[in-house]
Amino acid sequence: MRFLPTDEQSDFARTLRSLLGAAEVPAAVRAWAAGDAVPGRALWSRLAGTGLFALAVPEAYEGAGLLPLELSLGFVELGRAGVPGPVVESAAVSVLLAELADGALAERFLPGLARGETSATLTLPGGSPYALDADAATYCFTVSRAGELRLLGGAREPVRSTDPARRLSLPPAGPGGGGELLAAGPAVVRAAGAAGRWARLLTAAQCLGVGEALLARTVEYAKQRTQFKAPIGAFQAVKHRLADTLLDLEFARPLVWAAALSPGPGEVAAAKLAAGEASYRAAMTALQFHGAVGYTEELDLSLWLRKARPLRDAWGTPSACRAEVLRSLTPPRR
Amino acid sequence: MELAHTADVEAFRAEARAWLRARVPARPLPSLETAEGFAAHREWEALLHADRWSVVSWPEEYGGRGVDIVKWLVFEEEYWAAGAPGRVSQNGINLLAPTLFDHASPQQRARVLPSMASGEVIWAQAWSEPESGSDLASLTSRAVRTEGGWLLTGQKTWSSRAAFADRAFGIFRTDPDAPKPHQGLTYLMFDLRAPGVTVRPIGRLDGKPAFAELFLDRVFVPDEDVIGEPGQGWRIAMSTTGNERGLTLRSPGRFLAAADRLVGLWRAHGDPSDTALRDRVADAVVGARAYELFTWANASRFAAGAAIGAESSLNKVFWSQYDIALHETALDLLGADAELADGEWAEPWVFSLAGPIYAGTNEIQRDIIAERLLGLPKGRR
């Protein structure tokens, strides 16, 4: 038992953190929201250089193996930096194709995803009906309730998200769903289940990073913003709410680690529940303590504020996660 | 990173489980906050001690097994999962013993620890005073030098277990002229039956005398019962409170077992259409797991050489709030039966209500978290 990241794992997270810290991510997020994916793609290719995307791809297809723990530590950093794009969905597609074990399909898509040269978005049964960033992603996959995996093409109807950096669209509906049928049957259903769990896990990791960024920015602000001739961070009401925010995040973090170590449905749901709620509460605290300036889109804080709520609900609302936690207890643990 | 235990740890778990399964009383003991329950719990402590299960982390010479924190946590999991009784010796084991290991002389350890391990001597803590709770450094009870020792005078209050305990430990002002309130304090142990001691039991919310007031009138304490150097009491006491807030007082095993019982209650009594209550059951399950994992991460840090720091304040706020939420959920599941004083969940609920108050109020803990972990400026309390 050694329930702490290894030096290699911590180093990997630190590398990503410093790369992203120097990358002017907020400008890329604003461009992404405005429909200009160029800076975002440039960021994506720098991330690919760290090997991040290879962590969701088997070694046989130029990946590093399916490494949920390393990937989760990496996704905390993506959340902390506010990286835009279908990062979770691309990893989930990689997992889906890896689990499907169809050599031709794997050969066709996985090496590009592992290298970060291509990106993908995905909708699954039971998840959101909206595809994230389909306009910027190389591929748009969908799995139907009947277990058909399709690669969609063509223009889709845009739907605005409350987070403008999340560009949503509704994949074409109707019989067959359109697009190229890649695979069908129980194997697709099973692989989609695994992909959904990974998507939930990586969203939880992203939530944790978003929450940490919100707390760090709010603590800095509370130290320098003065009212009544004192920094607002000296007031007990402010201190206590920030202490509670740290508490939420610190107790969510080990749940994310444990879920990455053993990504069963209950563990993953618990991690998503705790990290999603912690991140959203961190957003509400950040908003309150930044006051009116926090309630503007000019301040970069808004990039994380607007992300916290959609991420809390993406790939498993708190309610869905609670139900999963209780379902996974059968049979009783002891 | 991994959570799997070594075969050695699993063998220890199996041994503990087998022992506990064979000996844990089939029916719960009477409340340890009653005279009858105190006696029954003393017997249980003696039984535990006979096979060296009462203080597994202590060195063997004092009746322990010398196991590391991982095995201690595993033992606690098994202990609470087996439904074993609460520990009447907890104040001594969790608060005084760590202090003795860090600050006492070998002679003191040899004299005090074995009878603590066996339950023969039950210890009460005597920190707070009527005007010194959160502001503990303002305490005024005095210890005045006399031949061969000290004379204690003053009043202590909220002294847990003191109604039935044998001895107590606390800090006393030995230098009233010290420039700062934290200075001139001395840590010592005294006999609750010594001449000059009056114990007045205080009923807590459920009427049980879970604590007491102590009136001290020139109570003699020999030099051999002073821990560490006179005047160093504050520093020594603070090393103890870190333990109290940390995981020794509330090991995760206790909450894992409580969450399991809650899930059982929900399955038996839960209204399937009441999703709000169902959600709170799920939150209790997740909270216990979060606390368990947080503790394992800390155990890994300690194993790597880190010391308990301000993080113990995170621990304390978490478990005290969690404990109340879990028990409130149980009461809500019970409906009209929740108010029955002898129900299985009533006493633990009353007990949980004290969590945010003692061991340093949660308000003080949040100040510590904000100032020491987040680096926010000091402000008026």
Boltz contact constraints between the chains, C-beta under 6 A:
constraints:
  - contact:
      token1: [A, 1]
      token2: [B, 3]
      max_distance: 6.0
  - contact:
      token1: [A, 1]
      token2: [B, 5]
      max_distance: 6.0
  - contact:
      token1: [A, 1]
      token2: [B, 70]
      max_distance: 6.0
  - contact:
      token1: [A, 2]
      token2: [B, 300]
      max_distance: 6.0
  - contact:
      token1: [A, 3]
      token2: [B, 3]
      max_distance: 6.0
  - contact:
      token1: [A, 3]
      token2: [B, 296]
      max_distance: 6.0
  - contact:
      token1: [A, 3]
      token2: [B, 297]
      max_distance: 6.0
  - contact:
      token1: [A, 3]
      token2: [B, 300]
      max_distance: 6.0
  - contact:
      token1: [A, 4]
      token2: [B, 300]
      max_distance: 6.0
  - contact:
      token1: [A, 5]
      token2: [B, 1]
      max_distance: 6.0
  - contact:
      token1: [A, 219]
      token2: [B, 374]
      max_distance: 6.0
  - contact:
      token1: [A, 231]
      token2: [B, 377]
      max_distance: 6.0
  - contact:
      token1: [A, 233]
      token2: [B, 376]
      max_distance: 6.0
  - contact:
      token1: [A, 233]
      token2: [B, 377]
      max_distance: 6.0
  - contact:
      token1: [A, 234]
      token2: [B, 377]
      max_distance: 6.0
  - contact:
      token1: [A, 234]
      token2: [B, 379]
      max_distance: 6.0
  - contact:
      token1: [A, 235]
      token2: [B, 379]
      max_distance: 6.0
  - contact:
      token1: [A, 239]
      token2: [B, 370]
      max_distance: 6.0
  - contact:
      token1: [A, 239]
      token2: [B, 376]
      max_distance: 6.0
  - contact:
      token1: [A, 240]
      token2: [B, 366]
      max_distance: 6.0
  - contact:
      token1: [A, 242]
      token2: [B, 370]
      max_distance: 6.0
  - contact:
      token1: [A, 242]
      token2: [B, 374]
      max_distance: 6.0
  - contact:
      token1: [A, 243]
      token2: [B, 366]
      max_distance: 6.0
  - contact:
      token1: [A, 243]
      token2: [B, 369]
      max_distance: 6.0
  - contact:
      token1: [A, 243]
      token2: [B, 370]
      max_distance: 6.0
  - contact:
      token1: [A, 247]
      token2: [B, 314]
      max_distance: 6.0
  - contact:
      token1: [A, 247]
      token2: [B, 317]
      max_distance: 6.0
  - contact:
      token1: [A, 250]
      token2: [B, 314]
      max_distance: 6.0
  - contact:
      token1: [A, 251]
      token2: [B, 290]
      max_distance: 6.0
  - contact:
      token1: [A, 251]
      token2: [B, 294]
      max_distance: 6.0
  - contact:
      token1: [A, 251]
      token2: [B, 318]
      max_distance: 6.0
  - contact:
      token1: [A, 254]
      token2: [B, 293]
      max_distance: 6.0
  - contact:
      token1: [A, 254]
      token2: [B, 294]
      max_distance: 6.0
  - contact:
      token1: [A, 254]
      token2: [B, 297]
      max_distance: 6.0
  - contact:
      token1: [A, 255]
      token2: [B, 290]
      max_distance: 6.0
  - contact:
      token1: [A, 258]
      token2: [B, 293]
      max_distance: 6.0
  - contact:
      token1: [A, 270]
      token2: [B, 286]
      max_distance: 6.0
  - contact:
      token1: [A, 270]
      token2: [B, 289]
      max_distance: 6.0
  - contact:
      token1: [A, 273]
      token2: [B, 286]
      max_distance: 6.0
  - contact:
      token1: [A, 322]
      token2: [B, 279]
      max_distance: 6.0
  - contact:
      token1: [A, 322]
      token2: [B, 282]
      max_distance: 6.0
  - contact:
      token1: [A, 325]
      token2: [B, 282]
      max_distance: 6.0
  - contact:
      token1: [A, 325]
      token2: [B, 285]
      max_distance: 6.0
  - contact:
      token1: [A, 325]
      token2: [B, 286]
      max_distance: 6.0
  - contact:
      token1: [A, 326]
      token2: [B, 282]
      max_distance: 6.0
  - contact:
      token1: [A, 334]
      token2: [B, 81]
      max_distance: 6.0
  - contact:
      token1: [A, 334]
      token2: [B, 260]
      max_distance: 6.0
